[in-house]
Structure formats: structure tokens, C-alpha cells
Amino acid sequence: MFGLIGLLAVASCAARQEVSNLSASQKNGEVQTANVQVITLTQTGCQFLEVESQDYRFSTTSAADCREINAETMGDRQSGFKPLQLAPGEYIFRITNQNVPYELGFYLRGEGLSQATLPKVSGGGLLEGKTQDYRVTLKPGSYVFSCPLNPTPDYPITVQ
């Protein structure tokens, strides 16, 4: 019994070490390693900073604030989105909650009908000031990502 527990502990430590050792070259919030690429994204009120043309500094206290802000600003903001262009492969999306006073999450999925066939990843529990990793292997196709808890727009990703 102890042997199995020890083996699980070693495997757990090795998995944590793999994520913590991701550091090779960095470019535009992306860290490239031999097997996994880390995409760093920052959430503020109603937006992900790295894929919009600017930090709008929206002041929010709840998801309802973002629904109202998005209804008023989405037309102007969408033209400034910078879609992510990625190669197929394994990714860690490292998401940080920067000064949003309520729980956030992350939801990446195939766009349109591809939602049923392409890989996806999601999760919540991202409290103010915290960073969380979401791991996914992306196949060629069109994806979107967002935070339904914030809520943010659907930001495009093309994998080819």
C-alpha cells in the first residue's frame, strides 16, 4: 500500500514540476517549451487584456455590470480584437484575475458547430488576484474563448 501512495506522490510532484519548469523563450505572453506552450491571459472587468486593442478599465462589481457594459461597447471593441493564431498542439492557458472582485473562470471551445467535435476546456474558481492553468490539446480549427462569469466577449483563436 505504501508503495502505491509513494508512487502517486512522486508522479504528482513530477507533474507539478513540469508545469513550474515551463520557461524557455517568451514572446507576447507565450512561453514555448518542447512539449507545451503557455498562453498567458489577464482578465479585468469584462475583458481579456491581451486580445483587445486597449485596457478599457471597466469598473465592475458583478456579472450584471459586464452585460450592460458589453451591450453598450461591443460594436466598437470587436474591431480591435487581436485573434490568436496557434499551431496544433498542447497548450496551457494561464489565466489571471486582475482586480475583478468576484469569481472568474475560463471557457475555450470550438466555434459554431465545431463546438461538438473540437477539444474544449473550462473551469471556474478564479478569485481576485489569483492565477490558474487550463491545459488542452488543440486540433486544427476555429475556436473561441471567454469568461461566462465575468462575462467577456467570445475571442477568436485559429489553429492551423
C-alpha positions as CSV (number, residue, x, y, z in Angstrom):
1,M,0.0,0.0,0.0
2,F,2.8,2.5,0.9
3,G,4.5,1.7,-2.4
4,L,1.4,2.8,-4.4
5,I,1.0,6.0,-2.3
6,G,4.7,6.8,-2.7
7,L,4.4,6.3,-6.5
8,L,1.4,8.6,-6.7
9,A,3.2,11.3,-4.7
10,V,6.2,11.1,-7.0
11,A,4.0,11.3,-10.1
12,S,2.2,14.3,-8.6
13,C,5.4,16.1,-7.9
14,A,6.7,15.4,-11.4
15,A,3.6,16.8,-12.9
16,R,3.8,19.9,-10.8
17,Q,7.5,20.3,-11.7
18,E,6.7,20.0,-15.4
19,V,4.3,23.0,-15.2
20,S,6.6,25.0,-12.9
21,N,9.6,24.5,-15.2
22,L,7.9,25.9,-18.3
23,S,10.2,28.8,-19.1
24,A,12.2,28.6,-22.3
25,S,11.6,31.5,-24.7
26,Q,8.9,34.1,-24.2
27,K,7.1,36.3,-26.8
28,N,3.8,38.2,-26.4
29,G,2.7,36.4,-23.4
30,E,3.6,33.0,-24.8
31,V,6.2,30.7,-23.3
32,Q,7.5,27.9,-25.7
33,T,8.7,24.6,-24.4
34,A,9.5,21.3,-26.1
35,N,6.0,19.9,-25.4
36,V,3.7,22.6,-24.1
37,Q,3.2,26.2,-25.0
38,V,1.9,28.5,-22.2
39,I,-0.5,31.3,-23.3
40,T,-0.7,34.0,-20.6
41,L,-4.0,35.9,-20.5
42,T,-5.2,38.6,-18.0
43,Q,-8.8,39.2,-17.1
44,T,-10.0,42.5,-15.9
45,G,-13.6,43.7,-15.7
46,C,-15.4,42.5,-18.8
47,Q,-12.3,41.8,-20.9
48,F,-9.1,39.8,-21.6
49,L,-6.4,42.4,-22.0
50,E,-4.0,40.7,-24.4
51,V,-6.6,40.3,-27.2
52,E,-8.3,43.7,-27.1
53,S,-6.8,46.9,-28.5
54,Q,-6.7,48.6,-25.1
55,D,-7.4,48.2,-21.4
56,Y,-10.8,49.9,-21.1
57,R,-10.5,49.9,-17.2
58,F,-14.2,48.9,-16.8
59,S,-15.3,49.2,-13.2
60,T,-17.4,46.2,-12.3
61,T,-18.8,44.6,-9.1
62,S,-20.8,41.8,-10.7
63,A,-21.5,40.0,-14.0
64,A,-24.6,42.2,-14.5
65,D,-22.3,45.2,-14.9
66,C,-20.5,43.4,-17.7
67,R,-23.7,42.5,-19.5
68,E,-24.6,46.2,-19.5
69,I,-21.1,47.4,-20.5
70,N,-20.9,44.8,-23.3
71,A,-24.3,45.9,-24.7
72,E,-23.0,49.5,-24.9
73,T,-19.4,48.9,-26.1
74,M,-19.2,45.6,-28.1
75,G,-19.7,47.2,-31.6
76,D,-16.6,49.4,-31.1
77,R,-14.5,46.9,-29.3
78,Q,-14.8,43.9,-31.7
79,S,-13.0,45.6,-34.5
80,G,-9.9,45.9,-32.2
81,F,-9.8,42.2,-31.2
82,K,-6.4,40.5,-32.0
83,P,-7.2,36.9,-32.8
84,L,-4.7,34.3,-31.5
85,Q,-3.1,32.3,-34.3
86,L,-1.8,29.0,-33.0
87,A,-0.3,25.7,-34.3
88,P,-1.9,22.4,-33.4
89,G,-0.5,21.1,-30.1
90,E,-0.6,21.0,-26.4
91,Y,-1.2,24.3,-24.5
92,I,-1.6,25.7,-21.0
93,F,-3.8,28.8,-20.9
94,R,-2.6,30.6,-17.8
95,I,-5.4,33.0,-16.7
96,T,-5.0,35.7,-14.1
97,N,-7.9,37.6,-12.3
98,Q,-6.5,41.1,-12.1
99,N,-8.6,43.2,-9.8
100,V,-12.1,41.7,-10.5
101,P,-13.8,41.4,-7.1
102,Y,-15.8,38.3,-8.0
103,E,-15.1,34.7,-9.1
104,L,-14.0,34.3,-12.7
105,G,-13.4,31.3,-15.0
106,F,-12.3,30.4,-18.5
107,Y,-14.1,28.6,-21.3
108,L,-12.4,27.6,-24.6
109,R,-14.4,25.7,-27.2
110,G,-14.8,25.1,-30.9
111,E,-16.6,27.9,-32.7
112,G,-20.1,27.2,-34.1
113,L,-20.9,23.6,-35.0
114,S,-17.2,22.7,-34.3
115,Q,-18.1,23.0,-30.6
116,A,-19.3,19.4,-30.7
117,T,-16.1,18.0,-32.3
118,L,-13.2,20.1,-31.2
119,P,-11.4,19.9,-27.8
120,K,-12.5,22.2,-25.1
121,V,-11.5,23.2,-21.6
122,S,-13.3,25.2,-18.9
123,G,-13.3,25.9,-15.2
124,G,-14.1,28.5,-12.5
125,G,-12.8,29.3,-9.1
126,L,-10.5,32.1,-10.2
127,L,-10.7,34.6,-7.4
128,E,-9.3,38.1,-7.4
129,G,-5.5,38.2,-7.7
130,K,-5.2,34.5,-8.4
131,T,-3.8,32.7,-11.5
132,Q,-5.0,29.3,-12.7
133,D,-3.8,27.0,-15.5
134,Y,-6.1,25.3,-18.0
135,R,-4.5,22.6,-20.1
136,V,-5.8,21.5,-23.5
137,T,-4.5,19.9,-26.8
138,L,-5.8,21.9,-29.7
139,K,-6.5,20.4,-33.2
140,P,-6.8,22.5,-36.4
141,G,-10.0,24.5,-36.4
142,S,-11.6,27.7,-35.2
143,Y,-12.1,28.3,-31.5
144,V,-13.4,31.0,-29.2
145,F,-12.6,31.7,-25.5
146,S,-14.4,33.7,-22.9
147,C,-15.4,34.0,-19.3
148,P,-19.1,33.4,-18.8
149,L,-18.8,34.5,-15.2
150,N,-17.3,38.0,-16.0
151,P,-18.8,37.9,-18.8
152,T,-16.4,38.7,-21.6
153,P,-16.9,38.6,-25.4
154,D,-16.0,35.5,-27.4
155,Y,-12.4,36.0,-28.6
156,P,-11.3,34.1,-31.7
157,I,-8.5,31.5,-31.9
158,T,-7.4,29.9,-35.2
159,V,-5.4,26.7,-35.0
160,Q,-3.7,25.6,-38.3
